[in-house]
Amino acid sequence: MINALKTLRTLNPAKNLQGYAETCVYLLKNLTGQGLITEGAALHGHLIKTGISSERYIAIKLLMMYLDSRKSAEANEIIKDFNGFDLVVHNCLLNAYVQWGNLDLACKVFDEMPERNEISWTALISGFMKHGRVKESMWYFERNPFQNVFSWTAMISGYVQNGFSLDGLKLFLRLLESGVRPNEVTFTSVVKACAELRNFRLGASVLGWIVKSGFEDNVSVSNSSITLFLRMGEIDMSRRVFDRMEKRDIVSWTAILDMYVQMGELEEARRIFDEMPERNEVSWSAMIARYSQMGYPEESVKLFREMIREGFKPNISCLSIVLSTLAGVEALKAGMGIHGHAIKLGIGKNVYIGSSLVDLYSKCGEYKDGRLVFDSIAEKNVVLWNAMISGYSLNGEVEEAKKLLDVMPSPNNASWNSMISGYIDHKEFDEVFEVFNRMILSGIIPDQSTFSSLLSACANVASLEKGKDLHGKIIKLGIQYDVFVGTALTDMYAKSGDIDSSKRVFERMPEKNQFSWTVMIQALAESGFAKECLDLFDEMERMSLLPDELALLSVLFACSHCGLVDKGLQYFNSMATVYGVKPKGKHYTCVVDMLSRAGRLSEAEEFLNSMPFPPETNAWAALLSGCNRYKNEELAERTARKLCEIAEKRSAGYVLLSNIYASAGRWIDVTKIRKLMKENGSKKSTGYSWTEVRNKVHSFYSDGTHANSDEIYWILELLRSEMCIP
């Protein structure tokens, strides 16, 4: 550009008009391409002074520059200088109106043209396709007297781009019957259509035509071939096409990068990424997203910062991914930095960015800042509404979430599910079912997630009747065989005391995942079916499913409660070596409980003292409970002292020690323990019982805090008098 300007200054239009004009045309073309309208207008003024602005080829370049910049007034002034109809000028106008999206004006120009060529017809056909007006595009195509490869390709490409790949393939077959030879753009679109439809048989035939036509080395065609092979699962073939390409563009590199990204091979994907001679926002975003999805948030954010340093402008999708990554690790400070960057880019109020920001602030406990973001976005979508409702629920502000749900334009399943989950997380189980009833009345059909949450609520309050009612609704909706629903039903029946129904649901599940097996194993263990628990665990192993820490904890629990101490120790010792699970505090506590229940108290104490980390309070309490059972006062006192040291504010150790002294008749020591508990502020947790009446669970505490305490005690007194109880 600079050299062209220097050349222009040295040229004398009077002596070398042709050279001067060619330089001007070159400059106008480049200024148009770069959108430098101010400089272009200045050059236009210079051309007027030199008297060559009215030369036809220069005037057309000036017209194209003004039309490209949407300077209608300047463009009209140039058109006036043309005497009568000019086909090139009208085609320029036609193309400009199509680009502006003003198809009605484009049609008006087209209809008024006394003469049209293939450029005119193809511009209108592709214009309608570009703006999704497929039927109108086809109407003009069928009447096009110039059905050459360009108009055919415009139609085929338009069909594919608008999601009508099958129609695109049908039109391609018509093209072949017409005798028109496809070009590289045609083949690129057709291969893409085959990939979209997964019509691999036709795709293979098209690849054969490509080779026969000599387009196999074309970059765009090769890129489409790579995508087709990837959809076919032919990883080696896609890599072979990539490796044989003499020329590769950024699409080629991004396609092969995406292949390794989708396969989850991060190391190879990163190698390809580092080798890329040129990167774009898509390739950066692909790597950033995959690092995030594969559980490497630090690397994801590091790559994002590198992208910014290299001058790339992240798109909305990329920023949303990074914000979601930061939300997952609750990195508030870094997230605020990204928020600032989004504001600088002018997309801080984008609804998708806003949804990610609300999620970030909510997960970091700053839900009020999330609400500020929510309120700042004028056009809210359902994702943003759900993010704010979920954010309130997550932070215990369920009433605020409820208020938001009440004014939400069109709540969907996710909206109601967020509300239900919020109440469950804060143990407001009565509200859970009230929200569910409102959801039903609103006409929303519950999904698998809804029922999984509701069944969890039933399990928490042991509401068998509600659980059975939900089971009936699940069967009516035909989702009883969903693995997550089946697992939730298994858990609900077990925790409600109906272990037989729990087993039946589990056995009828056509598909079970690791969590399903774990829930059933845990249910059998906690219900006292130790042998069945261990048998099911063995069956799980035969299915080549590795147990997790919860399944192994259940097995240890079963061994503890049926006296299989040696077998339990064998499972414990195999956790790290055989199952790849590092024992945690709960597993050690379970072993202590197992040894203590069997009366092997010295082994339990030795096991506690040899632990690689400080034992849980419950571990010492388990040993103390064993001392109580087997009347080992000396070890009990030693254990109780240790328990008091590590858990002064917890009453478990004191209560157990008090029970031991009471069973031995040492009432003075009992009094001392009670006094010590009072001095330390320790309290025994209040016991309670519950019952379900008319689908509502009622809890009863000894302090009479039930809402209907007066009526309940009045009825009790009446019954006592009727039974003549003093």
N, C-alpha and C positions, 0 to 999 in steps of 0.2 A: 504494500500500500504506500509506504513512504517513498520507495523507489519510483513508483508510478507517478506520485506527485512531483518528484524531482524531474522526472522525464517530461511531464506536462509543462513545467516552467521553461524547459529548454527548447520546446518545440514552438515553431512559429506557424500558426494555422494557415497563414497566407502562402507559405512556402511548402508545408507538408500537411495538407488538410487531412489526408487519409490516416497518417500516423497519429495526428492530434485527435482525430475522432475515435480511433481505435483505443487510445489511452483513456479517453473520456468514458467510453462504453465500459471498459474494464473497471474504472473507478466507480461508476454508477452501480455496476453489478455487485461489487464488493461492499459498497456502502449500504446497499439494499439488504444484502445477506447478513450484515452485522447490525442492522437496525439503526444506522447512524443518519437519521433523517435531517438533523440540523446541518451536518456537513454536506449532505446531499443537496439540500436547498441552497447552500452557499455555492456549490458547484453549478447548480442550475442557473443561478444569477450570473456566474462567470460565462456560462455557455450562451446566455442571452446576449451578453456584451460582445462576445466573439461572433454572434450571428449564426451559430450552427445548431441552436436548440431546436429549430423546426425541422432539422434533417430527420427523415422518417425513423431510421433505426435508433437515433438518439432520443427522439420524442417517445418512442415506445418504451425504452429503458427508463425514461423519466416517469412515464405513466405507471409502469410496473412498480417503481420505487414508491410513488405516492399511494397507489392502491395497497401495497404491502403494509404501509404504515397507516392505512385507513384515513388518508387525507383526501376526502371526497372533493372538497372545493378545488384544491390544486389539480386533482386528476381531471375534473370537468373542464378546467381552463385549457388543459393540454388537448383534450378530446375535441374542443371547438376548433383547433387548428387543423384537424383532419377534414378534408373535403369529402363529404358523403360517407357511405359505408366502407369500413375497413375490417376485413375478417379477423386479422390479428388483434386489432384493438378490441373488437367485440369478444373475442376469446379471452383476452386479458380481463375484461369486465366480468365475463361469465365465471372465470376461475376465482376472481376476487370475491364475488358475491357468495360463491360456494364456500370459500374459506371463512368468510364472515358468518356463515350459517344462515344467510338471508336467501333461502331457496326460492321463495316466491318471486323475489326480484331477479334471481338468476333465470327462472323460468320465463319471466317477462322478456328479458333480454334475448333468451334463446328463441322464443316464439316470434319476436320481431325481426330476427336475423333473416335477410333475404337469401343468404347462402350460409351453409354450415359444412364443416368438414369433420373428419374423425375425431379431431381434438375437441370440438364443440360437444359432440355426442358423448364422448368418453368422460369429459369434465362433468356433465350433468348426471350421467349414470353413476359415476364414482361419488359425486357429491351427495346424492340421495342415499347411497349406501353408507357413506361416512356418518350421516346423521340419523341412521337407523330407519329410514323410510324405504324399506325393502321392496314393497309392492310397486311403488312409483318408479323405483329404479328399474325393476323388471319390465314395466310398461314401456319405458323409453328404450330399453335394450331390445325388446322384441320388434320395435319399429325402426331400429337403427340400420340405415343402409350400408354403414361401414362396419360390419361385424368382423373386425380384425382381431389380432391376438390381444391388443390392448383393451378393447371393450369387453372381450370374453374374460380376460384376467381381472378387470375391474369388478365384474359381476361375481366371479368365483371367489376372489379375495373378500369382497363385501359380504357374501354369504357366510364365509368362515368367521370373519371378524364379528358378525352379528349373532353368532351362535347357531347358524343354520348349516352346519358342516355337511349334513347329508344332502341338502339341496345343492351345495357347492360341488360335491362329488358327482351328482347327477348331471349338472351343467358341464362338468369336465368331460364326461362321457359324450355329451352332445358336441362339445368342441372337437373331440377326436373324430367323430362321425362326419363333421363338417369339412374335415381336411385341413383345418387351421393347425399349424404347429405351435405347441406350447413354448413359452419362454421360461427363463429361470424364475420369474416372479410367479408364474402359473404353477410350476412344480413346487415351489416353496409353500404356496397356499394349499395345494392338494395334499402334500405330505403332512402338513399341519392338521388338515381335516381328518386324515386317516388316523393320526395320533389321538385327536380329540375323541373320535368315535371308537377307538381301539379296533379298527378294521385292519388287522395286521396282514391279512391275506391280500387285500387290495393294495395296502401299503407296500408289500413286497413287490407286487406287479409294477407299481409306480416307480419304485427304485430301479427296476429293470428298464423302464422307458427312459428314465433319467440317464442311465449309462448309455443307452442306444442313441440318445439325443446329444450326448457329449457335454452334459451339464454336471457330471459327477464332481468336477473340481470347482464348481461355483461355490463361493463362500456361503451365500444365503441358503442354497439348496443343501449343502453339507450340514449347515446348522440345523435345518429341519430334519435331516436324516438322523442326526445325533439324538434329537428329541424323540423321534419315532422309535428308534432302537431302545431308548431308555424306557419308553412306555411298554415296549414288548418284553422288557426284562433282559434284553441282550446287552449286558454291560460291556462285554468284550468287544462286540461289534461297534458300539458307540465310541469306545476308546480307539478302535482301529480307524474309524472314519476321522476322528480328531487327529490322530498321529500322522495320517497320510496327507492331511491338508497342507499344501505349500503356503497358502495364505490363510491367516486366521484373523478374525476381528474380535471385538470385545464380546459379541454374542457367543462366538465359538468357545472362548475361554469361560464365560459365565455358565454356559450349558454344561460343560464338563465339570466345572466347579460344583454346580448344583447337583450333579450326579453323585459325587462323593459326599456332599452335604446330606442328601437324602438317604444315602446308605449309612450315614452316621460315622463314616471314616474320617474323623476330624484331622488326623495327622496328614493323610493324603490330600484332603481338601485344603489344608493350610499350605501344603507344599505347592499345589497348583496355584493358589492365591498369591503366594510369594513370587511365583514365576511369571505371573501375568504381566505382559509388557504395558498394559493399560487396564485400569480399573474404572468402573463406574459405580454409581450409587447402589445398583442392583447387586453387584458382586460383594461390595462392602456389607450391605444389609444381610445378604445370605449368610456370610460368615458370622456376623454379629448375632443374628438370630439363632444359628445352630449352636454357638457357644452357650447362649442363654438356655436353650432347650435341653442341652446335654448336661446342664448343671455346672457350668463354668462361668458364673456371673462376673467374676473379676476380670477374666480374659475378654469377655464380651464388652465390658465398659472400657477396658484398656484399648481394644481395637477401635471402639467408637471415638475415643479421644485422638487416636492416631489418624483416623479418617478426617476429623476436623482440622488437625494440624496440616494435613496434606491439601487442604483447601477444598475438600468436597462438601457439598451442601446436602446434608441428610434430608431424606424425604420424610413424609409424615409417618409412613410405616416403620422406618428405621428408628425414629425418635420414640414411637410408641413401644417398640420392642425393648429399647434400652430402659425406658421408664418402667416397664413391666418387670424387667430384670432387677432393677434397683428396688422395686417394691417387694420382690420376693426375698431380698436379703435385708430389707428395711434400712437401706442406705439413704437417709433423708437428705444429708448435706449434698451428696453427689446429685441426687434427684432435683434439688433446688437449683443446682448449677445448670442442669439440662433444661429445667423450666425457663431459666433466664435466657438460655440459648434459643429456645423455641420462640420466646417473645422477640428477640433480636431478628429472627428470621421472618417475623410477621405471622407465625402460625400458632401463637400461644393460645388463641381462642378457637382453634380448630376442635371440632367435637370429638375426634378420635384421640388427639393429644390430651384434651380435657379429661376424657374417660380414664386414660392412663395416669394422669396427674391426681385425679380424685382417688384412684386406687392406691397410688403411692402414699399420699398424705394420710389416708385412712389407716393403712397398714403400719405406718410409723406413728400412729396415735394422734396425728394432727388433723383430725377430721374437720375441725373448724376452717382450716386453710383449704381443705378439700371442698367445703361448702362455698368458699369464696370463688374458687375456680368454677364450680358448678353454676353459681349465679352469674358469672361473667360471660357465659356462653349463651348467645341469643337463641340459636336453633339447636335444641337438644334432641338427641335421638334416644332410643330405648336403652342402648348400652350405657349412655351417660347417666340416665335416671337410675338404672340398676346398680351402677358403680357407687352412686351416692347412698342409695338404700342399703346396700351391702356394707358400705363404710360406716354408716350409723350403727347398724346391727353389730358389726365387728367390735365397735368401741362401747357397746353396752347402751347406746342411745336408741333403744328399740322404739320408744314412743315417738322420737323424732323421725325414725324410719317409717313408722306407721303413718304419721302425718304426711310424709312425702308420698307414700304409696296412695293415700286417699286423693291427692291432687294430680297424680301421674295420669297423662292423657290415655294411654293404652297399655296397662301392665300386661306383661307376658308371664310365662312359666317362671323364668329366671327371677322376675320381680317378687312374685309370691314366695318362691323357694328361698330367696334371701331373707325375707321376713320370717319365714318359718324357722330357718336355721338360726337366726338371731335370738328368737325366743327359746329355742332348744339350748343354745350355748349358755344362756343365763337362767336356765332351769325354770322358765315360766311356762310350764307344760299346758296349763289350762288355756293360755293365750294361743298356743300352737294350734289347737283344734278349732278355736274360734276363727283364726286366720284361714285355716283350711276350708271351713264352711263358707266363708266369704268368697274364697277363691272359686268354689263350686258354683255358688250363686251368680258369680260374675260371668260364668260361661266358659271359663278356662278349664281345659281338661288336664288333670294332673299327669305328670310324667314319672319316669322311673326315679328321678332325683327327689321328687316330692314325696313319693311313697317311702323311699329309703329313709328320709328324714323323719317322717311321721312314725314309722315303725321303730326308729331309734327312740323317739319320745315315749312310745308305748313300752318299750323295753326298760326305760329309765324309771317309769312309775309302775311297772309290772301290771299294766292294764290289758289283761287278756281279752276282754270283751271288745275294747276298741281295736285291738290288733286283729281279731277275727273279722270285725266289720270291714277293716281296711283290706284284709285278705280277699274278702268277697268282691270288693270294688276292683281289686287288682285282676282277679279272674275275669270279671266282666269286660275289662279293658284289654284282656289278652296279653298282659305283660308279666304273667307269673313265672315265665321261663327266663326272664332277664336275669343275668348272673348277679347283678347288684341287688335287685329286688328279692331274689331267692335267698341271698345271703342275709339281708336284713330281716326277712321272715324267719329264717333259721335262728337268728340271734334273739328276735322278739319272743318267739315261743319258748326258747330255753330260759330266758330271763324272767318270763312270766310263770315258770314252773311246769310248763307243758312240754316235757322233753320228748315225748312220743311224737307229737306233732312236729317238733323241731327236726327230729330224725326223718320223718316222712318227707318234709319239704326238701331236706338236703338230698335224700336218696332220689327224688324225682327231678332234681335239677339236671337238665341235659348238658349243661356246661358249668364247670366249677373252676374258679381261680384259686390262687394260693390263699387268699383271704377267706374264701368259703370254707376251705378245709380247716383253717385255723379257728374260725368261729365255732365249727362243730366240735373240734377237739377240745376247745375251751369249755363249751357247753357241757360236754360229757364229763369233763374233769370236775367242774364246779357242781354238777348234779350228783356226784358220787358214783358215776359209772366208770371207775378207774380202768377196769380191764378193757371195756369197749373203747375208751379213750386211747389206750396204748395200741390196741388193734388197728384203730383208724389211723393212728400216727404211722404205723408200719405200712399200711395200705398207701398212705400219702407218699411215703418214700419209694414204694414200688412204682408209683406213677411218675417218678423222677422229678418230683416237686421238692425243692429245698425248703425246709421249715424256717420260719423266721423266729425272732426272739420270743414273740408271744406264744407261738405253738410250743416251743421248748419249755417255756415257763409253765404252760398247762400240763405238759407231760411230767415235769418235776412235781407239780401240785398233785397230780394223780398218784404218783409213786409215794408221795408223802402221806396221803390219806388212806392208802391201802397197805402201807407198811413195806413196800418194795424198796427198801433203803439201798441195797447194793445195786439194783437196776437203775435207780435214780442217780446214784453216784456215777454210774457208767455213762448215762446220758449227759450228765453235767461235764464229765471229763472229755466227752466227745464234741462238745459244742464248738470249740475253736478249730480243732483238727479235722473233724469230719464234716460239720455243717457250716463252717466259716462264720460263726456268730460268736462275737466276743461276749462272755458273760457280764451281765450288769448287776447292780446292787440287788435287784429283785430276785435274780437267779440264786445269788449267794444266800439271800434271806430264806428262800424256799428250801435250800439244802440244810440250813440251820434248823428250820422248822421240822424237816424230815428226820434229822438225827435226834432232835429233842423229843418228838412224838414217840420215837422208838426207844427212848430211854438212854440213848448213847450220848449222855450229857457232856462227858469229858471230851469226846470227839467233836461235839458241836462247839465247845469253848475253844478248842485248839484250832478248829476250822475258822472261827471268827478272828482269832488272833493272827492267823496266817494270811488273811485277805490282802490283796495288793492295794486296796484303798480303804478308807474308813467305812465300817459297816453302817447300814441304815439303822435307824432307831428300832424299826420293826424286827430286825435280826436279833438284837439284844432282848426285845420283848418276847420273841419266839422262844429263846433259850430260857427266859424267866418263866414263861408259861409251862415249859417242860419241867422246870424245877418245882413248880407248884404241883404238877400232876404226880411227880415221883418223890415229893417231900424232901428235896435236897436243899435244906435251909442254908447251908454254908455257901454253896455255889449261887443260890438265889440272892443272898446279901451281896456277894461280890459282883454279880451281874447287875443288880439293882443300882449299886453305887456307880457302876460304869454307865448305866442307862441315864442316871440322874445327871452325870457330868455332861453328856452330849445332848440331852433333851430336857433341860430344866423346866421348860414351859409346857411339856407334854405330859399328860396324866397317865399314859398307858403303863409305864414302868411302875409308878407309884401304886396304881390300882392293883396290879398283879402282885406286887410285894405285900400290899395290905391283905390280899386274899390268902396269901401263903401264911402270914402271921395269924390270921383269923382261924384258918383250918388247923393250926397248931395250938390254938388257945392262947396265943401271946397277945392279949388285948391291950396291954400297955404299949407294945410296939405298934399295934394298929393305930392307937391314938396318936403316937408320935408321927407316923406317916401322914395321917390326915391333917395334923397341924402343919407339917412341912409343906404339904400341897397347898394349904391355905396361904402360908407365908410367901410361897413362890408364885402365887396367882394361878396355879394349875387347876383346871376344872375337868371333871369327868364329862365327856360328851353325852348330851341328853339322848336317851333311847326313845324310840317311837315305833308305833305300829301303824298300818294303814289297811284300808278296805275300799273296795270299789262298789259304789251304789249308783245305779242308773247312769252308767258310763262316766261317772266322775269319781276320781280317787280322793279319799279323805284321809289325812294324816292326823294321828293323835299323839300328843306329848303329855307327859305327866303333869305339866304345869297348867293344863287346861286352856291352851291358847287357841283352840279350835273356835271358829266363828259362831258355832251353835252349841257352845259348851253348856250354857244354862239349860237348854232344852234336853241335851243329852243326859246331864246329871239328874234332871227332874225325872226323866224316864227310868233311869237306873234306880232312883229312890223308890219309884212306883213299883218297879219289878221286885226290889228287895222287900218291900212291904207285902206284896202279893205272895212272895215265897216265904214270908214270915222269918226273914233273916234279921237277926238283932243288929 
